[in-house]
Amino acid sequence: MSGLRLLSWPDYVNPRTLEQFEKEYSARVELEIVPSAVELVERMRRDAASIDVLCPPDYAVRELSAENRLLALDHSRLLNLTNLQPRFQTGRPHDPRSRVSILKDWGTTGFMYRTDIVRETPRSWAGFWRLALKFAGFVTVLDSPGEVIGAALKMRGHSYNSCDEAELATARLDLLRLVPCLRLFATDYKPLLASADACLSLGWNGDAAALKAQGVPIQYVVPSEGSQIWEDDWALSAQTPEPELAHLWLDFRLRPDIAA
């Protein structure tokens, strides 16, 4: 039986999806979980030949593509690509022609808090910092440098992507002020919020929606100073020994019934 090795995030691929793909294509899927984009990129640099399919964020696509670590996609094998909205087929800044990646999910970065513990109604990054000081030890931020540094920059009214030395120096000081308040740097922070071991987390809209669906009293905020729209993609390792099966996985994931 042929097989695929898939590199992804915690709770990001429904087990039923894996089971259905294995059944339809008589193929085994081996799922490997990584906790952060930094580790995903390092894993690809260290041993790309052991990975067939990966799920990088947009900036990791740009980085890995520049290093020639991603396989150029054969669109003739992706008949379901037309199911994506046109804006996600072409024109994405990091991969304008979907040459090495296709959209998996997109959303926003902000913060969330448990409304049964936090009685205030913060609406800004400044409010997040203020509450972090109040609830020290029960705060998490993402194990993802771009989002964390970006939050500190936006709090001061700067660009999320600023390269200005003075602006970055100020962001560094703000982040150092936050460090003593933190319980954890984590991308899989949902269990802490669900158990009330954390009550304030920098994170993503999808996680907030999942927690709400579980009945956890969560409020999600896109801060008033601004934030980012993120995108996670599917991509194939340039060294995959299973390019045909890997393309079948991408096309399978683009089917409306599977995407739903």
DOFIKOL-146338 format. One record per residue (C-alpha): x, z, y; residue in one letter; chain. Coordinates in steps of 0.05 Angstrom, whole numbers, plus 5000, padded with zeros to 4 digits. Example, Ala and Ser with C-alpha at 12.3 -4.5 7.8 and 13.67 -1.06 7.14 Angstrom:
2
((5246, 5156, 4910), A, A)
((5273, 5143, 4979), S, A)
# end
This chain:
260
((5000, 5000, 5000), M, A)
((5027, 4981, 5068), S, A)
((5028, 5032, 5123), G, A)
((5032, 5046, 5197), L, A)
((5068, 5102, 5233), R, A)
((5031, 5122, 5295), L, A)
((5060, 5164, 5352), L, A)
((5007, 5198, 5395), S, A)
((4983, 5262, 5430), W, A)
((4946, 5322, 5403), P, A)
((4871, 5309, 5390), D, A)
((4877, 5237, 5414), Y, A)
((4857, 5197, 5353), V, A)
((4792, 5213, 5316), N, A)
((4807, 5225, 5242), P, A)
((4746, 5182, 5226), R, A)
((4780, 5124, 5261), T, A)
((4842, 5132, 5217), L, A)
((4799, 5137, 5154), E, A)
((4759, 5075, 5171), Q, A)
((4821, 5033, 5187), F, A)
((4854, 5055, 5122), E, A)
((4791, 5036, 5083), K, A)
((4780, 4969, 5117), E, A)
((4852, 4945, 5113), Y, A)
((4877, 4983, 5051), S, A)
((4932, 5012, 5093), A, A)
((4959, 5082, 5102), R, A)
((4966, 5111, 5173), V, A)
((5017, 5166, 5184), E, A)
((5003, 5203, 5249), L, A)
((5060, 5238, 5286), E, A)
((5043, 5283, 5345), I, A)
((5087, 5291, 5406), V, A)
((5072, 5342, 5461), P, A)
((5097, 5304, 5522), S, A)
((5115, 5235, 5549), A, A)
((5187, 5258, 5557), V, A)
((5191, 5272, 5482), E, A)
((5155, 5206, 5466), L, A)
((5207, 5166, 5505), V, A)
((5264, 5205, 5473), E, A)
((5234, 5195, 5404), R, A)
((5232, 5119, 5416), M, A)
((5304, 5119, 5440), R, A)
((5327, 5160, 5381), R, A)
((5292, 5126, 5324), D, A)
((5246, 5069, 5345), A, A)
((5251, 5037, 5276), A, A)
((5210, 5094, 5247), S, A)
((5151, 5080, 5293), I, A)
((5102, 5022, 5291), D, A)
((5049, 5040, 5343), V, A)
((5054, 5088, 5401), L, A)
((5010, 5113, 5457), C, A)
((5052, 5117, 5521), P, A)
((5027, 5132, 5591), P, A)
((5035, 5076, 5642), D, A)
((5102, 5099, 5670), Y, A)
((5131, 5106, 5599), A, A)
((5108, 5034, 5585), V, A)
((5148, 5012, 5645), R, A)
((5209, 5052, 5624), E, A)
((5209, 5031, 5551), L, A)
((5194, 4959, 5568), S, A)
((5254, 4957, 5615), A, A)
((5297, 4980, 5556), E, A)
((5268, 4926, 5510), N, A)
((5239, 4978, 5463), R, A)
((5168, 4949, 5462), L, A)
((5144, 4887, 5424), L, A)
((5114, 4829, 5463), A, A)
((5041, 4826, 5442), L, A)
((5012, 4764, 5409), D, A)
((4945, 4758, 5445), H, A)
((4921, 4706, 5394), S, A)
((4917, 4765, 5345), R, A)
((4877, 4807, 5393), L, A)
((4809, 4773, 5394), L, A)
((4775, 4837, 5417), N, A)
((4818, 4841, 5480), L, A)
((4761, 4808, 5517), T, A)
((4720, 4872, 5507), N, A)
((4762, 4907, 5560), L, A)
((4740, 4901, 5632), Q, A)
((4778, 4845, 5667), P, A)
((4814, 4894, 5713), R, A)
((4846, 4925, 5651), F, A)
((4865, 4858, 5620), Q, A)
((4906, 4833, 5678), T, A)
((4934, 4862, 5743), G, A)
((4955, 4931, 5719), R, A)
((5017, 4947, 5761), P, A)
((5061, 4969, 5703), H, A)
((5043, 4910, 5658), D, A)
((5005, 4856, 5698), P, A)
((4994, 4808, 5640), R, A)
((4986, 4860, 5585), S, A)
((5050, 4833, 5556), R, A)
((5071, 4896, 5519), V, A)
((5012, 4943, 5525), S, A)
((4936, 4948, 5525), I, A)
((4893, 5003, 5554), L, A)
((4871, 5061, 5510), K, A)
((4843, 5111, 5561), D, A)
((4845, 5125, 5635), W, A)
((4824, 5182, 5680), G, A)
((4847, 5230, 5734), T, A)
((4895, 5288, 5741), T, A)
((4871, 5351, 5774), G, A)
((4859, 5423, 5754), F, A)
((4806, 5463, 5719), M, A)
((4786, 5535, 5717), Y, A)
((4741, 5582, 5678), R, A)
((4681, 5596, 5722), T, A)
((4666, 5662, 5686), D, A)
((4734, 5689, 5708), I, A)
((4751, 5653, 5772), V, A)
((4695, 5667, 5822), R, A)
((4723, 5625, 5879), E, A)
((4709, 5551, 5885), T, A)
((4777, 5519, 5899), P, A)
((4777, 5446, 5920), R, A)
((4850, 5433, 5937), S, A)
((4921, 5438, 5910), W, A)
((4932, 5492, 5961), A, A)
((4874, 5530, 5929), G, A)
((4906, 5520, 5860), F, A)
((4971, 5551, 5885), W, A)
((4934, 5609, 5918), R, A)
((4895, 5624, 5855), L, A)
((4957, 5618, 5811), A, A)
((4987, 5677, 5850), L, A)
((4923, 5717, 5839), K, A)
((4917, 5702, 5765), F, A)
((4991, 5704, 5748), A, A)
((5004, 5700, 5674), G, A)
((4940, 5662, 5660), F, A)
((4961, 5595, 5689), V, A)
((4987, 5532, 5656), T, A)
((5015, 5467, 5682), V, A)
((5028, 5403, 5645), L, A)
((5093, 5391, 5607), D, A)
((5098, 5327, 5647), S, A)
((5145, 5324, 5708), P, A)
((5109, 5268, 5745), G, A)
((5042, 5304, 5748), E, A)
((5071, 5372, 5766), V, A)
((5118, 5346, 5820), I, A)
((5063, 5300, 5845), G, A)
((5016, 5358, 5854), A, A)
((5067, 5395, 5897), A, A)
((5079, 5333, 5939), L, A)
((5005, 5320, 5951), K, A)
((4993, 5392, 5971), M, A)
((5039, 5379, 6031), R, A)
((5006, 5312, 6047), G, A)
((5062, 5269, 6018), H, A)
((5059, 5210, 5971), S, A)
((5050, 5227, 5898), Y, A)
((5111, 5182, 5886), N, A)
((5154, 5205, 5944), S, A)
((5230, 5195, 5939), C, A)
((5244, 5228, 6006), D, A)
((5297, 5282, 5997), E, A)
((5267, 5330, 6046), A, A)
((5197, 5323, 6017), E, A)
((5224, 5333, 5946), L, A)
((5263, 5394, 5969), A, A)
((5199, 5426, 5996), T, A)
((5162, 5409, 5932), A, A)
((5218, 5443, 5892), R, A)
((5210, 5506, 5932), L, A)
((5134, 5506, 5923), D, A)
((5143, 5496, 5848), L, A)
((5194, 5553, 5843), L, A)
((5142, 5596, 5877), R, A)
((5093, 5577, 5822), L, A)
((5139, 5590, 5763), V, A)
((5131, 5666, 5758), P, A)
((5055, 5656, 5753), C, A)
((5058, 5610, 5693), L, A)
((5040, 5628, 5622), R, A)
((5062, 5560, 5594), L, A)
((5082, 5489, 5607), F, A)
((5035, 5452, 5560), A, A)
((4998, 5387, 5549), T, A)
((4956, 5419, 5494), D, A)
((4928, 5475, 5537), Y, A)
((4855, 5470, 5516), K, A)
((4860, 5526, 5464), P, A)
((4886, 5574, 5517), L, A)
((4827, 5559, 5563), L, A)
((4778, 5563, 5506), A, A)
((4803, 5632, 5486), S, A)
((4810, 5656, 5558), A, A)
((4884, 5666, 5548), D, A)
((4888, 5621, 5609), A, A)
((4838, 5613, 5664), C, A)
((4870, 5561, 5709), L, A)
((4904, 5497, 5686), S, A)
((4933, 5435, 5717), L, A)
((4907, 5380, 5672), G, A)
((4864, 5320, 5658), W, A)
((4790, 5303, 5665), N, A)
((4781, 5286, 5591), G, A)
((4804, 5355, 5569), D, A)
((4756, 5388, 5618), A, A)
((4699, 5346, 5590), A, A)
((4718, 5364, 5518), A, A)
((4719, 5438, 5535), L, A)
((4651, 5433, 5569), K, A)
((4624, 5399, 5508), A, A)
((4647, 5460, 5467), Q, A)
((4609, 5506, 5514), G, A)
((4670, 5533, 5551), V, A)
((4651, 5548, 5624), P, A)
((4699, 5500, 5658), I, A)
((4699, 5468, 5727), Q, A)
((4744, 5407, 5738), Y, A)
((4771, 5390, 5808), V, A)
((4803, 5328, 5836), V, A)
((4839, 5362, 5895), P, A)
((4820, 5343, 5966), S, A)
((4892, 5325, 5984), E, A)
((4891, 5271, 5930), G, A)
((4919, 5261, 5861), S, A)
((4930, 5204, 5811), Q, A)
((4891, 5158, 5766), I, A)
((4928, 5157, 5700), W, A)
((4928, 5108, 5643), E, A)
((4949, 5115, 5571), D, A)
((4962, 5052, 5531), D, A)
((4974, 5025, 5461), W, A)
((5041, 4992, 5450), A, A)
((5082, 4969, 5391), L, A)
((5154, 4987, 5376), S, A)
((5201, 4927, 5382), A, A)
((5230, 4949, 5315), Q, A)
((5165, 4955, 5277), T, A)
((5171, 4927, 5206), P, A)
((5095, 4917, 5206), E, A)
((5079, 4874, 5267), P, A)
((5018, 4841, 5234), E, A)
((4987, 4906, 5212), L, A)
((5003, 4938, 5280), A, A)
((4966, 4882, 5315), H, A)
((4908, 4893, 5268), L, A)
((4907, 4966, 5291), W, A)
((4903, 4946, 5364), L, A)
((4848, 4896, 5352), D, A)
((4810, 4946, 5309), F, A)
((4814, 4998, 5366), R, A)
((4785, 4946, 5414), L, A)
((4722, 4937, 5373), R, A)
((4662, 4967, 5411), P, A)
((4639, 5009, 5351), D, A)
((4708, 5038, 5342), I, A)
((4721, 5049, 5416), A, A)
((4654, 5085, 5422), A, A)
# end
